[in-house]
Amino acid sequence: MALIVQKYGGTSVANADRIRNLASRVGRFKKKGHQIVVVVSAMSGETNRLIALAHEVTPTPDPRELDVIISTGEQVTIGLTCLALHELGFKAKSYTGSQVRILTDESHGKARIIDIDGHNMQKDLDDGYVVVVAGFQGCDAKGNITTLGRGGSDTTGVALAAALKADECQIYTDVDGVYTTDPRVVPEARRLDRITFEEMLELASQGSKVLQTRSVEFAGKHKVKLRVLSSFQEVGEGTLITFEEDSKDDNMEEPLISGIAFNRDEAKVTILGVPDTPGIAYQVLGPVADANIDVDMIIQNQGADGTTDITFTVHKNEMNKALEILRNKVQPLIHAREIKGDDNIAKISVVGVGMRSHVGVASQMFRTLSEEGINIQMISTSEIKIAVVIEEKYMELAVRTLHQAFELEET
């Protein structure tokens, strides 16, 4: 008997039929003697509907009240899921994030989990219940409802698995695992049997939509065994996300590249002609960080006239906010020559632990893009990743040619 946490996304609970299918799948695990915790998202499109409804009332919803509104989507789903399990003859009990006592900080809309009290859930599991928990939500120390941000149900699932010391956390989604890249862009993309946490974290942070970045971070930190599966297929092993030392048990040598991620949702901000003095990067980026704007790639180039240029990327939706801050708060202090933004970019990243022991990955990537006439605007690297910013219109071409160049369709 194992304790398994199963997380189901919005497409898996999109309507009553799919919720009944979910209940049938859970029931099969329960009949095998497993203890099951089910984490569910809101029905597909429901969170967007609730956000739009709030914005019909006011263009700037209060963050606390917005969390109260959008958390109701998951509350509906946990109730429906329990009803479906009851119809199949299983004992099931629903929990909101507050009822579990998923304690978070006070950052409404992007709260971080501090602690989870698993005592009541474990008691129900021992009593034969299927425990059904609302993903995406928790509560702060004052009892206020908080939400974890987009994709937060993945984080809920992993966090519950860690708190309950589950044998495995299974993430059910609309794909049957992690692929070398998005099959909608490259039909020859191959499903991976396994991938390391490091690689999955890089792919998630660079734009892969299969798992939310924070959930992968949490799983790696707390040693939670993670598996990605399809909620629409009855059989299949999916993709196991494991540790590098474990993956070497079954492979003589790691593949050079495991996957290619891409992201259309970033924009580039450039500050030209700023003083080349100590602390200038902080003067530029500090106010941006204070506005809770996440900065991704950063480059700084020294000019011939004693000045420097700084370029960084932010989410596309936050480009105008970043430009406003720089023009109103930063430019008057540092007397930058020009500040400009560009939201017609895309980021392409190749990821693989094999880079640690192989050379020439960067040169092969750059040569491949050059042969297609694709100009590289920015470059960022880590031990197992190389990311470039290019013009958005070349994104799909770049992904296809790189996938072929690194022979990722090969088994």
Salt bridges, closest charged atoms under 4 A:
ASP17 OD1 - ARG20 NH2 2.32
GLU46 OE2 - ARG49 NH2 2.81
GLU65 OE2 - ARG64 NH1 2.77
ASP67 OD2 - HIS108 ND1 2.88
ASP124 OD1 - LYS93 NZ 3.31
ASP127 OD2 - LYS123 NZ 3.37
ASP154 OD1 - LYS7 NZ 2.88
GLU168 OE1 - LYS225 NZ 3.96
GLU168 OE2 - ARG227 NE 3.18
ASP182 OD2 - ARG184 NH2 2.85
ASP193 OD1 - ARG191 NH1 3.58
GLU198 OE2 - ARG356 NH2 2.58
GLU234 OE1 - ARG28 NH2 2.30
GLU244 OE2 - LYS248 NZ 3.73
GLU244 OE1 - ARG356 NH1 2.58
ASP250 OD2 - ARG194 NH2 3.17
GLU253 OE2 - HIS358 NE2 3.43
ASP265 OD2 - LYS209 NZ 3.51
GLU266 OE2 - LYS347 NZ 2.96
ASP296 OD2 - LYS347 NZ 2.33
GLU383 OE1 - ARG356 NE 3.26
GLU391 OE2 - LYS393 NZ 3.88
GLU392 OE1 - LYS316 NZ 3.84
GLU396 OE2 - ARG264 NH2 3.03
GLU396 OE1 - ARG400 NH1 3.64
GLU409 OE1 - HIS403 ND1 3.79
